[in-house]
Amino acid sequence: MYINFDLFCRAEYLSLFKTRFSFRRWAFVIFFTGLYGLMWFVVAFGWMLDHLLYPSLRRQKVTKPVFIIAPPRSGTTFMQKLMALDEERLVHAKLYQTIFPAVCYQRFFLGVAWLDRHLGKPLTRLMGWVEKKFFSGWDEMHKLRFNQPEEDDGFFVYSFVTEAIYLLFPHVDELWEAGFPDALNPENRRKLMRYYRGCLQRQLFANGPDKTVLSKATQSSGAVDSLLETFPDASFITIIRHPYQSVPSHVSVFYPVWCAHSPDIAKDGPVSKSYARLAVKWYQHLYQFRLKVSPSQYYCVDYRDLVRDPMETMEKLYAHFGWKMSAAFRARLEATVNDQAGFKSKHVYTLEEFGLSKEWISEELGPLLDHYSLGR
């Protein structure tokens, strides 16, 4: 297990002692710190048990992983949902597996699920109530369910190198490496990637040792260099959506949480602008990355094409990588695409309400906008 203790201490210090005192924020931070510490040790204990119970885990190979990486609000969740249907080829992470990334815990939960089915599914009904109670408010932005595909950001939470910490510690500039792991020093990058490889090894060992990992992580937009160094045979799928739409939507996901613990954070204030700068840097980083990776390992999906014709988009993607669609996968894909037809998110925000402008985006990302014919 790995934790970037420097980032953790900086985050605590900034929120507790370098920000105007607020009892509410202190309560949030102290509660989080206790829960985080508890969960970190629970998972670390699980990792220790894994080595004792499954010694062959060390030999589990992570071969040609597939990474779906793009700035948030770019259609990565939909892309992951479609690709996760390729059950014969790919293994994806579910939410509960990112919370408990240990083989022993995952096998324990599978045993509990088996018992639950034979008892009439009382736990299934209870978990459904919990999901509806605590997760349904996020459905328009990002649907969360314990047993559905989820991004790998949950793995990174335990390392404290994740943009998720900005929910509670909105000091983006001071904690830059949390959202941009490629900015870490070489030693910490290696430790982070070694830990992440361990997570993927467990994912494969528990759910399909001979399959291929399918990872979706928006925050990895700032970690693509590290991923390529660690997994030189990986395939990278990115999605380009106009930043005029994705950047404000990205900020809007975090803003309600900021208001919960720090109501004094202005919607169009410096915190929103700092977080938007991170999104823009991710765009720039991915744009440069396309020149560092072999074209055979890289594919960029136009968000407009993904929304207009998901089936055709998937066929072109598979053709690019030389993958074949099984009949079963194609049938599941067509059924899901048909069910999704006509869906339109109600989650719409503008740059202006967060103190941002099209002129600023155009100045920062002009070459990218022109390259992908997005328009200014």
C-alpha positions in Angstrom: 0.0 0.0 0.0 1.1 3.5 -0.8 0.1 6.9 0.5 1.7 10.2 -0.5 2.0 11.5 3.1 3.4 14.8 2.0 0.2 15.6 0.1 -1.9 14.4 2.9 -0.2 16.6 5.5 -0.3 19.6 3.2 -4.0 19.2 2.6 -4.8 18.9 6.3 -2.6 21.9 7.2 -4.1 24.1 4.5 -7.7 23.4 5.4 -7.3 23.5 9.2 -4.7 26.2 9.7 -4.3 28.3 6.5 -8.0 28.9 5.8 -10.3 31.1 7.8 -11.7 29.1 10.7 -15.0 27.3 10.2 -16.4 24.8 12.6 -18.3 23.2 9.8 -15.2 22.7 7.7 -13.2 21.4 10.7 -16.0 18.9 11.4 -15.9 17.7 7.8 -12.1 17.4 7.7 -11.8 15.6 11.1 -14.6 13.1 10.1 -12.9 12.4 6.8 -9.5 12.0 8.4 -10.8 9.4 10.8 -12.8 7.5 8.1 -9.9 7.7 5.7 -7.4 6.4 8.2 -9.7 3.5 9.1 -10.3 2.5 5.5 -6.7 2.8 4.6 -5.7 0.3 7.3 -8.6 -2.0 6.4 -7.4 -2.2 2.8 -3.8 -2.5 3.8 -4.7 -5.4 6.0 -6.5 -7.0 3.1 -3.4 -6.6 0.9 -1.4 -8.3 3.6 -3.9 -11.2 3.7 -3.8 -11.4 -0.1 -0.1 -12.1 0.0 -0.6 -14.8 2.7 -3.6 -16.5 1.1 -2.8 -16.1 -2.6 1.0 -16.2 -3.0 0.6 -16.7 -6.8 -0.9 -13.1 -6.9 2.7 -11.8 -7.3 2.9 -13.6 -10.6 -0.3 -12.2 -12.0 0.5 -10.4 -15.3 -1.1 -7.1 -16.4 -0.8 -7.4 -20.2 -2.0 -4.8 -22.7 -4.3 -3.0 -20.3 -6.9 -0.7 -21.9 -7.2 2.8 -20.5 -10.2 5.1 -21.2 -8.9 8.6 -20.3 -10.3 12.0 -20.9 -11.2 15.1 -18.9 -14.4 14.7 -16.9 -17.8 15.2 -18.5 -16.5 13.9 -21.9 -18.5 10.7 -22.2 -16.0 8.3 -20.5 -18.7 6.8 -18.3 -20.8 5.9 -21.4 -17.7 4.5 -23.2 -16.8 2.4 -20.2 -20.4 1.1 -20.0 -20.3 0.0 -23.6 -16.9 -1.6 -23.5 -17.6 -3.4 -20.2 -20.2 -5.4 -22.2 -17.3 -7.2 -23.8 -17.3 -9.7 -21.0 -15.4 -12.3 -22.9 -12.3 -10.0 -23.4 -12.3 -7.4 -20.6 -12.4 -7.1 -16.9 -13.7 -3.8 -15.4 -13.8 -2.4 -11.9 -17.1 -2.1 -10.0 -17.7 0.5 -7.4 -17.5 -1.9 -4.4 -14.2 -3.3 -5.9 -12.6 0.1 -5.9 -13.6 0.7 -2.3 -12.2 -2.7 -1.2 -9.4 -3.4 -3.7 -8.2 -6.7 -2.2 -8.8 -10.2 -3.4 -9.8 -11.6 0.0 -12.5 -8.9 0.5 -13.9 -9.3 -3.0 -14.2 -13.1 -2.6 -15.9 -12.6 0.7 -18.5 -10.3 -0.8 -19.1 -12.8 -3.6 -19.8 -15.4 -0.9 -22.2 -13.0 0.9 -23.9 -12.4 -2.5 -24.3 -16.1 -3.0 -25.8 -16.5 0.5 -28.1 -13.5 -0.1 -29.5 -15.0 -3.3 -30.4 -18.2 -1.4 -32.1 -16.3 1.4 -34.4 -14.3 -0.9 -32.1 -11.3 -1.5 -32.7 -9.2 1.7 -29.3 -7.6 1.4 -29.9 -6.8 -2.3 -33.0 -4.9 -1.3 -31.2 -3.1 1.5 -28.3 -2.1 -0.8 -30.9 -0.8 -3.3 -32.4 1.4 -0.6 -28.9 2.7 0.3 -28.1 3.5 -3.3 -31.4 5.3 -3.8 -31.0 7.2 -0.6 -27.4 8.4 -0.9 -26.5 8.1 -4.6 -29.7 9.0 -6.6 -29.0 12.7 -6.3 -25.9 12.3 -8.5 -27.7 10.3 -11.2 -27.8 13.2 -13.7 -24.1 13.9 -13.2 -22.6 10.5 -12.6 -24.7 7.4 -11.7 -23.2 5.5 -8.8 -24.2 1.9 -8.0 -22.1 -0.6 -6.0 -22.3 -3.4 -8.6 -21.9 -1.3 -11.8 -18.8 -0.3 -13.7 -16.8 2.5 -12.0 -13.7 4.4 -12.7 -10.3 3.6 -11.1 -10.2 6.9 -9.2 -11.3 5.0 -6.2 -8.1 3.1 -6.2 -6.1 6.3 -6.2 -8.1 7.7 -3.2 -6.0 5.5 -0.9 -2.8 6.9 -2.3 -4.2 10.5 -1.8 -3.0 11.2 -5.3 -6.4 11.9 -6.8 -8.4 14.9 -7.8 -11.1 13.6 -5.5 -9.4 15.2 -2.6 -10.3 18.6 -4.0 -13.9 17.9 -2.9 -12.8 18.5 0.7 -9.5 20.2 0.2 -10.1 22.8 -2.7 -6.5 24.0 -2.7 -5.9 23.0 -6.3 -2.7 25.0 -6.9 -1.1 24.1 -3.7 -1.9 20.4 -4.1 -1.4 20.3 -7.8 0.2 16.8 -8.0 -2.9 15.2 -6.5 -4.7 16.0 -9.8 -1.6 15.9 -12.0 0.5 12.8 -11.0 2.9 13.3 -13.8 4.1 16.3 -11.9 5.3 14.1 -9.0 9.0 13.5 -8.5 10.2 10.3 -10.2 10.4 8.3 -7.0 6.8 9.0 -6.0 5.6 8.4 -9.5 7.2 4.9 -9.4 5.6 4.2 -6.0 2.2 5.4 -7.2 2.4 3.2 -10.3 3.6 0.2 -8.4 0.6 0.5 -6.1 -1.7 0.9 -9.1 -0.3 -2.1 -10.8 -1.0 -4.0 -7.5 -4.6 -2.9 -7.7 -4.9 -4.1 -11.3 -3.2 -7.4 -10.5 -5.9 -8.0 -7.8 -8.6 -7.0 -10.2 -7.5 -9.6 -12.7 -6.7 -12.3 -10.2 -10.1 -12.1 -8.6 -12.2 -11.6 -11.7 -10.5 -13.0 -14.8 -6.7 -13.8 -14.7 -6.6 -14.4 -18.5 -8.6 -11.4 -19.5 -7.6 -7.8 -20.2 -8.0 -4.9 -17.7 -10.4 -2.1 -18.8 -9.7 1.0 -16.8 -11.6 4.3 -16.9 -10.1 7.2 -14.9 -10.6 10.8 -15.8 -8.0 12.0 -13.4 -5.4 9.9 -15.3 -5.5 12.7 -17.9 -2.7 14.0 -15.7 -0.9 10.7 -15.4 -0.7 9.4 -19.0 3.1 9.7 -19.1 3.4 7.6 -16.0 1.0 5.0 -17.3 2.8 4.7 -20.6 6.1 4.2 -18.7 4.6 1.5 -16.4 2.5 -0.2 -19.1 4.3 0.3 -22.4 2.0 -2.2 -24.2 -1.2 -0.4 -23.1 -4.0 0.8 -25.4 -5.2 4.4 -24.7 -8.6 5.6 -25.7 -9.4 9.2 -25.2 -12.5 11.3 -26.0 -12.5 14.9 -27.2 -15.5 17.0 -26.2 -15.7 20.7 -26.6 -14.2 22.3 -23.5 -16.9 25.0 -23.6 -19.3 22.3 -22.4 -17.1 19.9 -20.4 -15.1 22.4 -18.3 -18.1 24.2 -16.6 -19.8 20.8 -16.2 -16.6 19.5 -14.6 -16.5 22.4 -12.1 -20.3 22.1 -11.4 -19.9 18.5 -10.1 -17.6 19.7 -7.3 -19.2 23.0 -6.4 -22.2 21.6 -4.4 -19.7 19.7 -2.1 -17.6 22.8 -1.6 -20.8 24.7 -0.5 -21.6 21.9 2.0 -18.4 22.4 4.0 -17.4 26.0 2.9 -20.4 28.0 2.0 -18.2 31.1 1.5 -16.7 29.7 -1.6 -18.0 31.8 -4.4 -19.3 30.1 -7.5 -17.3 32.4 -9.8 -14.4 32.7 -7.4 -10.8 31.6 -7.4 -11.5 28.0 -6.4 -13.7 27.4 -9.4 -11.1 29.1 -11.7 -8.2 27.0 -10.3 -10.2 23.8 -10.8 -11.0 24.8 -14.4 -7.3 25.5 -15.0 -6.6 21.9 -14.0 -9.1 20.7 -16.6 -7.5 22.8 -19.3 -4.1 21.5 -18.4 -5.4 18.0 -18.8 -6.6 18.9 -22.3 -3.2 20.2 -23.1 -1.4 17.2 -21.6 -3.5 14.7 -23.5 -3.0 16.7 -26.7 0.8 16.5 -26.3 0.6 12.8 -25.3 -0.8 11.8 -28.6 2.6 12.5 -30.1 4.4 10.4 -27.5 2.5 7.1 -28.0 2.5 4.8 -30.9 -0.6 5.4 -33.2 -1.4 1.7 -33.0 -1.9 2.1 -29.2 -3.9 5.3 -29.3 -7.4 6.2 -30.5 -9.3 9.5 -30.1 -13.1 9.4 -30.2 -15.0 12.5 -31.1 -17.7 13.0 -28.5 -20.1 14.1 -31.2 -19.7 10.8 -33.0 -20.1 8.9 -29.8 -23.4 10.6 -29.0 -24.7 10.5 -32.7 -23.9 6.8 -33.4 -22.4 4.8 -30.5 -22.5 1.5 -32.5 -20.5 2.9 -35.4 -18.0 4.5 -33.0 -17.4 1.2 -31.2 -16.9 -0.6 -34.5 -14.3 1.9 -35.7 -12.5 1.7 -32.3 -12.4 -2.1 -32.4 -11.2 -2.0 -36.0 -8.4 0.4 -35.1 -7.0 -1.9 -32.4 -7.6 -5.1 -34.4 -10.1 -6.5 -31.9 -13.0 -8.7 -33.0 -16.5 -8.3 -31.6 -18.0 -11.6 -30.5 -21.7 -12.2 -31.5 -22.7 -12.1 -27.8 -20.9 -8.8 -27.3 -22.4 -7.3 -30.4 -25.9 -8.3 -29.3 -25.4 -6.8 -25.8 -24.0 -3.7 -27.4 -26.9 -3.2 -29.8 -29.4 -3.7 -27.0 -27.7 -1.1 -24.7 -27.4 1.4 -27.5 -31.1 1.0 -28.3 -32.0 1.5 -24.7 -29.8 4.6 -24.5 -31.3 6.2 -27.6 -32.9 9.5 -27.0 -31.2 10.1 -23.6 -30.1 13.6 -23.0 -28.5 14.8 -19.8 -30.2 17.7 -18.0 -26.8 18.6 -16.4 -25.9 21.7 -18.3 -23.8 24.6 -17.1 -22.1 27.6 -18.7 -18.6 29.0 -18.4 -19.8 32.4 -17.4 -21.5 31.3 -14.1 -18.1 30.0 -12.9 -16.3 33.2 -13.9 -14.8 31.7 -17.0 -15.0 32.7 -20.6 -14.8 31.3 -24.1 -12.0 33.7 -24.9 -9.9 32.3 -22.1 -10.5 28.7 -23.3 -9.7 29.7 -26.8 -6.5 31.3 -25.8 -5.4 28.3 -23.8 -6.6 25.6 -26.2 -6.6 27.3 -29.6 -4.4 24.7 -31.4 -6.4 21.8 -30.0 -9.8 23.4 -30.9 -8.5 23.9 -34.5 -7.0 20.4 -34.7 -10.2 18.7 -33.8 -12.4 21.2 -35.7 -14.4 22.0 -32.6 -14.8 25.7 -33.4 -14.0 28.7 -31.3 
